[in-house]
Amino acid sequence: MPFALYLLALVVFVMGTSEFMLAGLVPDISASFGVSVGTAGLLTSAFAAGMVIGAPAMAALTRRLPVQATLVSCVLVFALTHVVGALTRDFTNLLIARVVAAIANAGFVAAALAAATRLVAVDAKGRAVSVLLAGTTVATVAGVPAGALLGAAYGWQSTFWAVALLCVPAAIGIAAGLRTSARESSRKAASGSSLRTELGQLASPRLVLPMLTAALVNAGTFAVLTFLAPIVTDTAHLGPWWVSVALVLFGVGSFVGVTVAGRLSDRRPRLVIVAGGSALVLGWIALALSATNPAALLGLVFAQGALGFAVGSTLITRVLYAATDAPTMAGSYATAALNVGAVAGPVVASAALGVVPGALGPVWVAVVATATALLITVPFLRLIAPAPSGAAGRMRGAAASASESLHGRRDRTVPRAPRTGTRR
């Protein structure tokens, strides 16, 4: 994989840390600004909403700009919002800063996904996606706990300063390390298709179906992840510090999932989607039925993190393959699918939290969402995950080579007919 791809993953890690770190900082922010915990929690909702809106909006606005300039600008704006957040004494300003940060985040991820697919071979989109999403999974394992510890030691503002400082070397790295070819290919892609044409691709079932199923799978994953703490403490009756253990297990599992899927999603997507999706549904059911058993709960949290991100990242890869005729908007379609699920899942899960005893409503939301995705996928598998064109090409090439070899042997072994007639 190109080194520039890992630079992009570094920024995804920084941005993912910022996105998830507020979960542990809400009480401190509430006390600092003198607002209720529920009001402080709006910072998370505002960020999620900004991500959903920001991906297509930023992709449309920056589609004719060099991808390198877009990426660097998004990182710098993201850093600036964290400086504003750390300095402000007004909650409204902090809320606005988080929305702007989310828009910059969405713009970066959309541009990074589009750039990543042009940095690798045509049939290696899955591996490129897995590298980028690995940045998010590492953020849940290392970045978020580190942010929580930093906030506890030096105040919540210190985490904002840390994120802003990490953005600086990341921006320098992208400015210096991203290949010119990616920039030029983006410019050519933008000049070769109109925005109307690219938006028109959303009428294609081949694009809409993987977007819908990816959103459903992600909704189930984030429904449980958002409310994992009450499941650990209220249902399994474990101490509060076990919540961190469960989150780390989920993060490690998700890293394993995207890594394995990166190896399979390009060549064997049907295996990951159907087999992995079936296992994911069964795993959510098992978690709902055995959540009172601490050992079973922790083991399933790891497994579901791996399966959820493996299936989800594979479906996101299918979005990118289906959106080849929308080269400048493809990344935004994938980003929107991810974030619609990340927003909708927790909203539905919160409504279901008190419906099922033991804080297990979110798990059953995950069961329904993932099962629905699977029921949509199976009948339309040929549209969502068609046989790789490269495989057909390799088969035709092999057949041609075999034919040439066979004819060559015949030419060498069959004697030529004797010439007749006389020389002049």
C-alpha positions as a printed NumPy array, in Angstrom:
array([[  0.   ,   0.   ,   0.   ],
       [  1.298,   3.525,  -0.815],
       [  2.759,   5.523,   2.066],
       [  0.327,   8.38 ,   1.338],
       [ -2.534,   6.06 ,   2.254],
       [ -1.156,   5.665,   5.78 ],
       [ -0.878,   9.46 ,   6.084],
       [ -4.584,   9.657,   5.312],
       [ -5.263,   6.937,   7.89 ],
       [ -3.351,   8.981,  10.491],
       [ -5.743,  11.893,   9.985],
       [ -8.731,   9.54 ,  10.163],
       [ -7.326,   8.356,  13.506],
       [ -7.058,  11.942,  14.805],
       [-10.536,  12.825,  13.609],
       [-11.993,   9.589,  14.967],
       [-10.46 ,  10.335,  18.35 ],
       [-12.126,  13.741,  18.343],
       [-15.47 ,  12.267,  17.306],
       [-15.622,   9.601,  20.007],
       [-13.739,  11.281,  22.852],
       [-16.711,  13.455,  23.878],
       [-18.466,  10.395,  25.281],
       [-16.159,  10.58 ,  28.302],
       [-16.01 ,  14.386,  28.492],
       [-19.723,  15.294,  28.567],
       [-19.969,  15.525,  32.405],
       [-16.941,  17.855,  32.602],
       [-18.21 ,  20.027,  29.736],
       [-21.624,  20.193,  31.421],
       [-20.069,  21.443,  34.648],
       [-17.729,  23.852,  32.861],
       [-20.483,  25.66 ,  30.941],
       [-23.216,  25.288,  33.548],
       [-25.559,  23.352,  31.242],
       [-27.341,  20.044,  31.787],
       [-25.744,  16.762,  30.793],
       [-28.455,  16.337,  28.165],
       [-27.629,  19.721,  26.652],
       [-23.917,  18.906,  26.635],
       [-24.802,  15.647,  24.891],
       [-26.073,  17.701,  21.952],
       [-22.417,  18.13 ,  20.98 ],
       [-22.372,  14.476,  19.903],
       [-25.632,  14.794,  17.952],
       [-24.441,  18.   ,  16.279],
       [-21.213,  16.331,  15.186],
       [-23.101,  13.36 ,  13.728],
       [-25.522,  15.621,  11.857],
       [-22.618,  17.662,  10.498],
       [-21.008,  14.478,   9.193],
       [-24.143,  13.428,   7.305],
       [-24.652,  16.854,   5.721],
       [-20.981,  17.623,   5.233],
       [-19.951,  14.642,   3.1  ],
       [-22.033,  15.336,  -0.034],
       [-21.931,  19.123,   0.432],
       [-18.14 ,  19.293,   0.696],
       [-17.658,  16.818,  -2.148],
       [-19.852,  18.947,  -4.422],
       [-18.147,  22.209,  -3.427],
       [-14.576,  20.917,  -3.788],
       [-14.976,  18.542,  -6.738],
       [-12.979,  20.777,  -9.109],
       [-10.229,  21.542,  -6.6  ],
       [ -7.018,  19.489,  -6.393],
       [ -7.574,  16.677,  -3.906],
       [ -4.363,  17.549,  -2.054],
       [ -5.56 ,  21.104,  -1.397],
       [ -8.964,  19.826,  -0.27 ],
       [ -7.46 ,  17.359,   2.181],
       [ -5.018,  19.852,   3.696],
       [ -7.698,  22.537,   3.98 ],
       [-10.067,  20.161,   5.773],
       [ -7.351,  19.204,   8.257],
       [ -6.473,  22.822,   8.99 ],
       [-10.119,  23.842,   9.452],
       [-10.588,  20.83 ,  11.729],
       [ -7.6  ,  21.927,  13.808],
       [ -8.872,  25.516,  14.006],
       [-12.273,  24.407,  15.316],
       [-10.543,  22.62 ,  18.178],
       [ -8.551,  25.738,  19.039],
       [-11.828,  27.689,  19.127],
       [-13.438,  24.953,  21.214],
       [-10.618,  24.996,  23.737],
       [-10.683,  28.795,  24.105],
       [-14.399,  29.567,  24.064],
       [-16.414,  30.238,  27.2  ],
       [-19.77 ,  30.103,  25.439],
       [-21.523,  26.768,  24.883],
       [-23.172,  27.956,  21.664],
       [-19.771,  28.728,  20.179],
       [-18.574,  25.261,  21.142],
       [-21.649,  23.723,  19.501],
       [-21.034,  25.666,  16.282],
       [-17.356,  24.678,  16.351],
       [-18.315,  21.011,  16.598],
       [-20.656,  21.28 ,  13.621],
       [-17.934,  22.94 ,  11.526],
       [-15.447,  20.289,  12.683],
       [-17.854,  17.563,  11.598],
       [-18.28 ,  19.135,   8.154],
       [-14.492,  19.332,   7.757],
       [-14.211,  15.744,   8.972],
       [-16.821,  14.55 ,   6.478],
       [-15.166,  16.476,   3.671],
       [-11.808,  14.937,   4.503],
       [-13.124,  11.361,   4.716],
       [-15.042,  11.717,   1.456],
       [-11.99 ,  13.117,  -0.349],
       [ -9.693,  10.559,   1.305],
       [-11.863,   7.628,   0.194],
       [-11.908,   8.943,  -3.358],
       [ -8.151,   9.587,  -3.318],
       [ -7.379,   6.219,  -1.733],
       [ -9.078,   4.33 ,  -4.546],
       [ -6.901,   6.177,  -7.063],
       [ -3.696,   5.503,  -5.146],
       [ -4.122,   1.732,  -5.502],
       [ -4.881,  -0.699,  -8.297],
       [ -8.408,  -0.776,  -9.714],
       [ -9.167,  -4.087,  -7.992],
       [ -7.673,  -3.116,  -4.588],
       [-10.314,  -0.687,  -3.318],
       [-11.158,  -2.973,  -0.394],
       [ -7.619,  -2.912,   0.959],
       [ -7.492,   0.874,   0.642],
       [-10.771,   1.215,   2.571],
       [ -9.528,  -1.139,   5.265],
       [ -6.405,   0.987,   5.827],
       [ -8.482,   4.153,   6.198],
       [-11.066,   2.573,   8.503],
       [ -8.266,   1.086,  10.574],
       [ -7.584,   4.676,  11.639],
       [-11.076,   4.823,  13.155],
       [-10.705,   1.487,  14.925],
       [ -7.337,   2.455,  16.407],
       [ -8.993,   5.657,  17.647],
       [-11.501,   3.62 ,  19.658],
       [ -8.728,   1.434,  21.105],
       [ -6.044,   4.028,  21.865],
       [ -7.165,   7.539,  21.035],
       [-10.407,   7.682,  22.994],
       [ -9.02 ,   6.199,  26.263],
       [ -5.975,   8.472,  25.974],
       [ -8.257,  11.463,  25.479],
       [-10.317,  10.495,  28.515],
       [ -7.195,  10.181,  30.671],
       [ -5.834,  13.507,  29.411],
       [ -9.152,  15.206,  30.099],
       [ -9.332,  13.757,  33.597],
       [ -5.811,  14.951,  34.398],
       [ -5.746,  18.417,  32.797],
       [ -9.348,  19.281,  31.943],
       [-11.454,  18.661,  28.866],
       [ -9.831,  21.571,  27.004],
       [ -6.51 ,  19.694,  26.958],
       [ -7.985,  17.031,  24.661],
       [ -9.029,  19.721,  22.186],
       [ -5.501,  21.168,  22.217],
       [ -4.03 ,  17.696,  21.7  ],
       [ -6.207,  17.043,  18.654],
       [ -5.328,  20.455,  17.183],
       [ -1.584,  19.812,  17.647],
       [ -1.819,  16.351,  16.046],
       [ -3.436,  17.894,  12.975],
       [ -0.348,  19.998,  12.204],
       [  2.124,  17.2  ,  11.333],
       [ -0.71 ,  15.333,   9.599],
       [ -1.386,  18.321,   7.318],
       [  2.337,  18.716,   6.596],
       [  2.62 ,  15.012,   5.797],
       [ -0.285,  15.112,   3.337],
       [  1.025,  18.285,   1.69 ],
       [  4.439,  16.704,   1.205],
       [  3.602,  13.045,   0.725],
       [  0.46 ,  12.746,  -1.363],
       [  1.279,  11.792,  -4.908],
       [  0.782,  14.325,  -7.635],
       [ -0.873,  11.637,  -9.723],
       [ -3.779,  11.481,  -7.307],
       [ -4.215,  15.24 ,  -7.591],
       [ -4.107,  15.172, -11.361],
       [ -6.489,  12.21 , -11.631],
       [ -8.988,  14.043,  -9.452],
       [ -8.785,  17.097, -11.711],
       [ -9.281,  14.968, -14.809],
       [-12.158,  13.106, -13.205],
       [-13.882,  16.354, -12.291],
       [-13.512,  17.768, -15.781],
       [-14.881,  14.598, -17.377],
       [-18.257,  14.407, -15.615],
       [-20.84 ,  16.94 , -14.49 ],
       [-22.261,  17.133, -10.992],
       [-25.712,  16.352, -12.362],
       [-24.378,  13.205, -14.008],
       [-22.7  ,  12.06 , -10.804],
       [-25.783,  12.77 ,  -8.698],
       [-27.817,  10.872, -11.273],
       [-25.918,   7.727, -10.303],
       [-27.994,   7.697,  -7.109],
       [-30.87 ,   6.383,  -9.231],
       [-28.891,   3.204,  -9.876],
       [-29.928,   0.222,  -7.704],
       [-26.361,  -1.04 ,  -7.957],
       [-25.254,   2.022,  -5.959],
       [-28.285,   2.563,  -3.721],
       [-28.513,  -1.022,  -2.455],
       [-24.994,  -1.227,  -0.955],
       [-25.462,   2.276,   0.497],
       [-28.715,   1.185,   2.178],
       [-27.333,  -2.094,   3.504],
       [-24.124,  -0.44 ,   4.729],
       [-26.206,   2.134,   6.614],
       [-28.311,  -0.615,   8.209],
       [-25.277,  -2.652,   9.314],
       [-23.597,   0.463,  10.695],
       [-26.827,   1.464,  12.464],
       [-26.864,  -1.85 ,  14.302],
       [-23.201,  -1.608,  15.231],
       [-23.456,   1.929,  16.608],
       [-26.77 ,   1.233,  18.336],
       [-25.002,  -1.237,  20.599],
       [-21.691,   0.642,  20.828],
       [-23.42 ,   3.828,  21.993],
       [-25.222,   2.043,  24.827],
       [-22.583,  -0.54 ,  25.673],
       [-21.941,   1.052,  29.078],
       [-25.402,   0.323,  30.581],
       [-25.296,  -3.196,  29.153],
       [-21.985,  -3.83 ,  30.91 ],
       [-22.963,  -2.266,  34.242],
       [-26.732,  -2.84 ,  34.497],
       [-27.174,  -6.13 ,  32.627],
       [-23.882,  -7.946,  33.3  ],
       [-23.53 ,  -6.214,  36.712],
       [-19.865,  -5.428,  36.171],
       [-18.036,  -2.456,  37.685],
       [-17.723,   0.838,  35.775],
       [-14.097,   0.229,  34.803],
       [-15.213,  -2.843,  32.833],
       [-16.84 ,  -0.434,  30.385],
       [-13.366,   0.612,  29.228],
       [-12.366,  -3.046,  28.888],
       [-15.434,  -3.735,  26.76 ],
       [-14.749,  -0.707,  24.554],
       [-11.142,  -1.767,  24.034],
       [-12.267,  -5.3  ,  23.141],
       [-14.736,  -3.876,  20.648],
       [-12.03 ,  -1.633,  19.174],
       [ -9.525,  -4.484,  18.84 ],
       [-12.208,  -6.644,  17.252],
       [-13.106,  -3.909,  14.763],
       [ -9.43 ,  -3.517,  13.812],
       [ -9.187,  -7.26 ,  13.191],
       [-12.413,  -7.13 ,  11.181],
       [-11.382,  -4.357,   8.788],
       [ -7.936,  -5.909,   8.363],
       [ -9.312,  -9.328,   7.413],
       [-12.036,  -7.803,   5.242],
       [ -9.416,  -5.769,   3.419],
       [ -7.893,  -9.041,   2.24 ],
       [-11.219, -10.515,   1.119],
       [-13.566,  -7.712,   0.099],
       [-12.041,  -7.17 ,  -3.352],
       [-11.974, -10.788,  -4.485],
       [-14.542, -12.571,  -2.3  ],
       [-17.087,  -9.942,  -1.208],
       [-20.006, -12.368,  -1.255],
       [-18.323, -14.56 ,   1.339],
       [-17.829, -11.626,   3.708],
       [-21.308, -10.171,   3.164],
       [-23.399, -13.354,   3.322],
       [-21.394, -15.52 ,   5.727],
       [-20.211, -12.604,   7.852],
       [-23.651, -10.964,   7.814],
       [-25.342, -14.187,   8.925],
       [-22.829, -14.622,  11.733],
       [-23.35 , -10.969,  12.709],
       [-27.128, -11.441,  13.099],
       [-26.656, -14.624,  15.128],
       [-24.045, -12.881,  17.254],
       [-26.4  , -10.014,  18.156],
       [-29.073, -12.524,  19.121],
       [-26.556, -14.431,  21.235],
       [-25.464, -11.213,  22.929],
       [-29.062, -10.292,  23.742],
       [-29.694, -13.715,  25.252],
       [-26.435, -14.091,  27.195],
       [-25.6  , -10.517,  28.239],
       [-26.041, -11.412,  31.905],
       [-22.981, -13.68 ,  31.622],
       [-19.885, -11.412,  31.826],
       [-17.539, -13.808,  30.03 ],
       [-19.989, -14.388,  27.181],
       [-20.703, -10.663,  26.921],
       [-17.051,  -9.665,  26.63 ],
       [-16.299, -12.416,  24.119],
       [-19.253, -11.448,  21.964],
       [-18.336,  -7.756,  22.117],
       [-14.986,  -8.62 ,  20.533],
       [-16.574, -10.908,  17.92 ],
       [-19.304,  -8.437,  17.008],
       [-16.808,  -5.618,  16.652],
       [-14.869,  -7.766,  14.169],
       [-17.932,  -8.943,  12.237],
       [-19.663,  -5.556,  12.214],
       [-16.685,  -3.705,  10.792],
       [-15.789,  -6.522,   8.377],
       [-19.258,  -6.595,   6.827],
       [-19.713,  -2.82 ,   7.026],
       [-16.357,  -2.008,   5.407],
       [-17.001,  -4.559,   2.641],
       [-20.348,  -2.929,   1.832],
       [-18.674,   0.481,   1.804],
       [-16.159,  -0.94 ,  -0.66 ],
       [-19.064,  -2.077,  -2.849],
       [-20.368,   1.506,  -2.805],
       [-17.034,   2.717,  -4.171],
       [-17.011,   0.045,  -6.874],
       [-20.597,   0.91 ,  -7.862],
       [-19.828,   4.638,  -7.986],
       [-17.048,   4.473, -10.579],
       [-19.131,   6.709, -12.864],
       [-19.259,   9.313, -10.074],
       [-15.516,   9.723,  -9.442],
       [-15.659,  12.972,  -7.446],
       [-18.773,  12.087,  -5.413],
       [-18.084,   8.403,  -4.717],
       [-16.312,   9.057,  -1.428],
       [-19.181,  11.234,  -0.223],
       [-21.722,   8.508,  -0.999],
       [-19.702,   6.03 ,   1.058],
       [-19.234,   8.531,   3.897],
       [-22.938,   9.424,   3.928],
       [-23.906,   5.743,   4.131],
       [-21.591,   5.245,   7.1  ],
       [-22.848,   8.282,   8.981],
       [-26.556,   7.874,   8.297],
       [-26.231,   4.552,  10.088],
       [-24.136,   6.083,  12.87 ],
       [-26.856,   8.704,  13.46 ],
       [-29.99 ,   6.603,  12.981],
       [-28.823,   3.605,  15.014],
       [-28.31 ,   5.409,  18.342],
       [-31.527,   7.428,  17.873],
       [-33.656,   4.309,  17.445],
       [-31.684,   2.519,  20.165],
       [-32.348,   5.31 ,  22.66 ],
       [-36.086,   4.946,  22.041],
       [-35.803,   1.178,  22.563],
       [-33.636,   1.474,  25.671],
       [-36.546,   1.347,  28.118],
       [-38.744,  -0.983,  26.063],
       [-36.757,  -4.165,  26.688],
       [-35.641,  -4.912,  30.282],
       [-31.947,  -4.905,  31.127],
       [-30.869,  -2.169,  28.673],
       [-31.035,  -4.744,  25.863],
       [-33.296,  -2.735,  23.555],
       [-30.306,  -1.466,  21.51 ],
       [-29.121,  -5.03 ,  20.913],
       [-32.497,  -6.031,  19.479],
       [-32.376,  -2.908,  17.307],
       [-29.065,  -4.253,  15.979],
       [-30.687,  -7.646,  15.32 ],
       [-33.506,  -6.077,  13.295],
       [-31.259,  -3.651,  11.389],
       [-28.664,  -6.281,  10.462],
       [-31.266,  -8.928,   9.564],
       [-33.02 ,  -6.394,   7.329],
       [-29.732,  -5.642,   5.588],
       [-29.166,  -9.355,   5.021],
       [-32.706,  -9.884,   3.674],
       [-32.142,  -7.059,   1.2  ],
       [-28.708,  -8.293,   0.192],
       [-29.388, -11.956,  -0.576],
       [-31.957, -11.485,  -3.392],
       [-29.868,  -8.713,  -4.981],
       [-26.423, -10.191,  -4.409],
       [-25.542, -10.033,  -8.106],
       [-26.159,  -6.29 ,  -8.086],
       [-24.462,  -5.554,  -4.757],
       [-21.464,  -7.838,  -5.233],
       [-21.148,  -8.869,  -8.879],
       [-18.42 , -11.244,  -9.907],
       [-15.166,  -9.243, -10.156],
       [-14.502,  -8.193, -13.735],
       [-10.821,  -8.926, -13.157],
       [-11.628, -12.576, -12.525],
       [-13.435, -12.865, -15.846],
       [-10.569, -11.103, -17.561],
       [ -8.025, -13.421, -15.974],
       [-10.053, -16.45 , -17.066],
       [-10.234, -15.138, -20.641],
       [ -6.518, -14.373, -20.556],
       [ -5.715, -17.845, -19.259],
       [ -7.861, -19.413, -21.962],
       [ -6.131, -17.33 , -24.624],
       [ -2.693, -18.272, -23.292],
       [ -3.621, -21.919, -23.239],
       [ -4.919, -21.678, -26.799],
       [ -1.749, -19.953, -27.972],
       [  0.398, -22.535, -26.218],
       [ -1.577, -25.368, -27.753],
       [ -1.393, -23.879, -31.255],
       [  2.303, -23.239, -30.778],
       [  2.935, -26.854, -29.903],
       [  0.903, -27.965, -32.896],
       [  2.905, -25.672, -35.167],
       [  6.12 , -27.187, -33.9  ],
       [  5.06 , -30.836, -34.004],
       [  2.963, -31.109, -37.19 ],
       [  5.259, -31.385, -40.242],
       [  4.716, -28.984, -43.088],
       [  3.355, -30.317, -46.326],
       [  6.009, -30.672, -49.029],
       [  6.125, -27.973, -51.615],
       [  5.099, -28.771, -55.092],
       [  6.213, -27.28 , -58.3  ],
       [  9.568, -26.05 , -59.454],
       [ 11.576, -23.015, -58.577],
       [ 11.849, -20.311, -61.042]])
